[in-house]
Amino acid sequence: MPTDIEEIHNTSMKLLANVGVEFPDDEAIAVSKGRGFKTDGHRVYFSEEQVMGALETVPAQFTIHARNPDKDVTVGDGEPVFAPAFGAPFLVDPDVGKRAPTMEDHHNLAKLSHALPNQDLSGHLMVEPGDVPAGRAHPSTSPWSFGTCPGPFVPCVLGPQDQGLGHRTGPHCPGPDSTGYGTVPKDQGRQVQGPGTKGSGH
């Protein structure tokens, strides 16, 4: 009789193979087709063999480097890695109660998570700031963390339209320039690197 873990695995494989995953992006579908995955419109289907084959290419462990090398985090060494939650739409303020968060709230929470001894990473966007134009919050949090936080953090995934924001931040949150962000040299960040591979980004 399969164990609970095996039941979860088997059911997951059935869903991926028979139900598939929707990708509302033509480029993602083209890549999937090029890699031999079955597609139907914007839906991609994954066989168990394909999933397990992809997992074989994943390194056993990798290091997330921080600006401060003493705070580097190794993922996959048998110990859990702790990071804060993501994307809270509201914040409980001790003075006013439940309210919409701001970008300043995100900055303060990021600083707090780096100060806590039981947090290994800071979050990418721990709250959804209501004082930032739609579409600007996500691409602005990673550059801010690059320039401000000494430890590693969960980065924001940027689309092609936002890649230019990836290096815009100030070393310690200076006043915004004409774009709304400061600037920082590209080599201020450090890299994520796995065994036998070159780091591919900050």
C-alpha positions in Angstrom: 0.0 0.0 0.0 1.5 3.4 -0.9 2.5 5.8 1.8 0.9 9.2 2.2 3.9 10.8 0.5 3.7 8.4 -2.4 -0.1 9.1 -2.7 0.7 12.8 -3.0 3.3 12.2 -5.6 1.2 9.8 -7.7 -1.8 12.2 -7.6 0.4 15.2 -8.6 1.8 13.2 -11.5 -1.7 12.4 -12.7 -2.8 16.0 -12.5 0.3 17.2 -14.5 -0.2 14.5 -17.1 -4.0 14.6 -17.5 -5.0 18.1 -16.5 -1.9 20.1 -17.3 -0.9 23.6 -16.4 -2.1 26.8 -18.1 0.6 29.2 -19.3 -1.0 32.4 -20.7 2.2 33.3 -22.6 3.0 32.4 -26.2 6.8 32.3 -25.5 6.3 29.8 -22.7 4.2 27.6 -25.0 6.9 27.8 -27.7 9.6 26.8 -25.3 7.5 23.9 -24.0 6.9 22.6 -27.5 10.6 22.9 -28.3 11.4 20.8 -25.2 9.0 18.0 -26.3 6.1 18.7 -24.0 2.6 18.0 -25.1 0.6 21.2 -25.5 -3.0 22.2 -26.3 -3.5 25.9 -26.8 -1.9 27.5 -23.7 -2.1 24.3 -21.7 1.1 22.2 -21.2 1.1 18.5 -20.1 4.0 16.9 -18.2 4.6 13.2 -18.0 6.1 11.7 -14.9 9.2 10.7 -16.9 9.7 14.3 -18.0 9.2 15.6 -14.5 11.6 13.2 -12.9 14.1 13.7 -15.7 14.1 17.4 -15.1 14.6 16.9 -11.4 17.7 14.9 -12.1 19.3 18.1 -13.5 18.8 20.0 -10.3 21.9 20.4 -8.1 21.8 18.7 -4.7 22.5 22.1 -3.1 23.2 25.7 -4.0 24.2 28.9 -2.1 22.4 32.1 -2.1 25.1 34.8 -1.5 24.4 37.9 0.5 26.1 41.2 0.3 27.6 40.3 3.7 29.3 36.9 3.1 28.7 35.9 6.7 25.0 35.8 5.9 25.2 33.4 2.9 22.6 30.7 2.9 23.0 27.1 1.6 19.8 25.5 0.3 19.8 21.7 0.3 22.3 20.8 3.1 19.6 19.0 5.1 18.5 22.0 7.2 15.3 24.0 6.6 15.6 27.6 5.3 13.2 30.1 6.8 11.7 33.1 5.0 8.7 35.4 5.7 5.3 35.1 4.1 4.4 36.8 0.8 1.9 39.3 -0.5 -0.3 40.2 2.5 -3.1 42.5 1.2 -3.6 44.0 4.7 -1.5 44.9 7.7 -2.6 45.0 11.3 -1.3 48.3 12.8 -1.2 48.5 16.6 -2.5 52.1 16.4 -5.2 52.0 13.8 -5.9 48.3 13.3 -6.3 46.7 9.9 -5.2 48.9 7.1 -3.7 48.9 3.6 0.1 48.5 3.6 2.6 50.9 2.1 6.0 50.5 0.5 7.5 51.9 3.7 5.8 49.0 5.6 7.5 46.5 3.2 10.9 48.2 3.7 10.5 48.0 7.5 9.4 44.4 7.4 12.4 43.5 5.2 14.8 45.2 7.7 13.1 43.4 10.6 13.4 40.0 8.9 17.1 40.5 8.5 17.4 41.4 12.2 15.5 38.3 13.4 17.8 35.3 14.3 15.2 32.7 13.1 14.9 34.2 9.5 17.4 33.0 6.9 16.0 35.2 4.0 14.1 38.4 3.7 10.9 38.4 1.6 10.4 39.7 -1.8 7.1 41.5 -1.3 5.8 40.7 2.2 2.9 43.1 1.8 1.1 44.5 -1.2 1.8 48.3 -1.0 -1.2 50.4 -1.9 0.8 53.6 -2.3 2.7 52.4 -5.4 1.3 52.4 -9.0 0.1 49.0 -10.2 2.9 47.0 -11.7 5.7 49.0 -10.0 5.8 47.4 -6.6 7.1 44.1 -7.6 10.0 45.3 -9.9 11.1 47.9 -7.3 11.4 45.6 -4.2 14.4 43.6 -5.5 16.6 46.6 -6.4 15.8 48.1 -3.1 16.9 45.0 -1.3 20.0 44.7 -3.3 21.1 48.1 -2.2 19.9 48.0 1.4 19.7 44.6 2.9 23.0 42.8 4.1 21.5 39.3 3.9 20.0 37.3 1.1 16.4 37.7 0.1 13.7 36.1 -2.1 13.9 38.2 -5.3 11.1 39.4 -7.6 10.9 37.6 -11.0 10.9 40.4 -13.6 9.4 40.1 -17.1 11.1 41.5 -20.2 9.4 44.8 -19.8 10.9 45.3 -16.3 14.4 43.9 -16.7 15.9 47.4 -16.9 14.7 48.0 -13.3 16.9 45.1 -12.0 19.8 47.4 -11.1 18.0 50.5 -10.1 18.3 51.2 -6.4 20.2 53.3 -4.0 22.8 51.9 -1.5 20.6 53.1 1.4 17.4 54.3 -0.2 18.4 57.8 -1.3 15.9 60.2 -2.8 14.4 58.9 -6.0 15.7 60.0 -9.4 13.5 60.9 -12.3 12.5 57.2 -12.7 11.4 56.9 -9.1 14.5 54.8 -8.2 18.1 55.5 -7.4 21.0 53.8 -9.2 23.6 51.3 -8.1 26.5 49.6 -9.9 25.7 46.2 -11.3 28.5 44.5 -9.2 27.0 45.5 -5.9 24.9 42.4 -5.8 26.4 38.9 -5.4 25.4 35.7 -7.2 23.4 32.5 -6.7 25.6 29.6 -7.5 25.3 25.9 -7.5 28.1 23.2 -7.5 30.0 23.3 -10.8 28.1 26.2 -12.2 28.7 29.9 -12.7 26.4 32.3 -11.0 23.9 33.7 -13.4 22.7 36.8 -11.6 22.4 38.6 -8.4 
